[in-house]
Amino acid sequence: MAGKDSNNKKINSADRKDDKSKIEIDAEESVDEILSKYPEAERYLLENDIECMQCSEPFWGSLDELVSSKGKDTEDVIMGLSEFLVKNSSVNKRKGSNYDK
């Protein structure tokens, strides 16, 4: 499985040859850290029925814990999130790319 093995849960969108930007998300990283680095991630998670905010605070735990609690596959969510962020990251928007859905 691209970007993940049994010893490393990091998924790197730059592993795909057609990606021009590097977005690296670690399944063990806290949801708070991910949302701090990539505020746009909240939109992707909510659109995929993964509520990441509770009482106006980010979920306390890792992305893997949150995704697993929703019965979803962590690797699939991280790959989708990485692709979404490559297209929609505020870093990329500053470089002149369009905000895609």
N, C-alpha and C positions, 0 to 999 in steps of 0.2 A: 504494500500500500504506500503510495507516494507520500513522502513527508512524515511518515510515522513508522516506528518499529517498536518492538516490545520494550526496549530500554529508553526510548526517547519519544515523548509525546508532543514535541514541537512540530508544528505544521508551518511550512514556509511557502508562501505563494510564489516566491521567486524560483522554487524548484521546477515550476512549469516554464518551458522555454519561451512562451508567448507573453509572460508577465514582464513588465518593464520596471515595476516598483517592488520593493521588498517589504512585505508585511509579515511579521513573525508573531505567532500567537502560541503560547504555551498553555496546554490544558490545565496545568497545575497552578497557573497564574490566577491571582484573585480577580474576581469580577470587578472590584473597585479599581484595581490597577489597569485593567483593560479599558474600562470606561474613562479613566483619567487620560490614558494615551490616545484613545480613539473614541471620542464622544459619540461619533456616528454609529458605533457598534450597538448602542441601545436601540436604534431604529431597526436594524437587521434582526436583533434578537426578538423584539416585540412582534415584528412581521412574521416571525417563525414560531409564535406562541411560546416564547421563552421569556417570561416576565423576570426582569433582572433588577427591578427596584421594589423595595418593600418599605413602606412608611417614609418615602422620599430619601431612602438610603440604599446604596447598592447592596445586592445580595452578599451576605457574609460567607464567603467560601470561594472555592476554586471554580473556574469555568466548567471543568469536568463534573464537579459535584452538582452544579446547577443544571447542566444539560442532562445528566443522568437522571436527576430527580424528575425531569419532564418526560422520561422514557425515550429520549432521542439519542442518536449516535453522535458521540463527541467529535469524532474525526470528520463526519459529514458537515456538522455545524461549523467547525473551525475552517474547513475548506471554503464553505459558502461565505462565511464571515470575512475571510481573507480576501476573497474575490470581490465582495461588496466593498471592502475598505480600499482596495486598490482603485476602484472606480470612484468612490465617494469620500475618501479621506480629505480632511481640510488641508493637509499638506499638498495633496495633488491639486485641489482646487486653487491654491495659491499659485501653482505652476501653470494654471490656465486651462485645466481640463474641466469638462462639464460635469454637473452634478446629475448622475444617472440614477435611476431607480433600479 
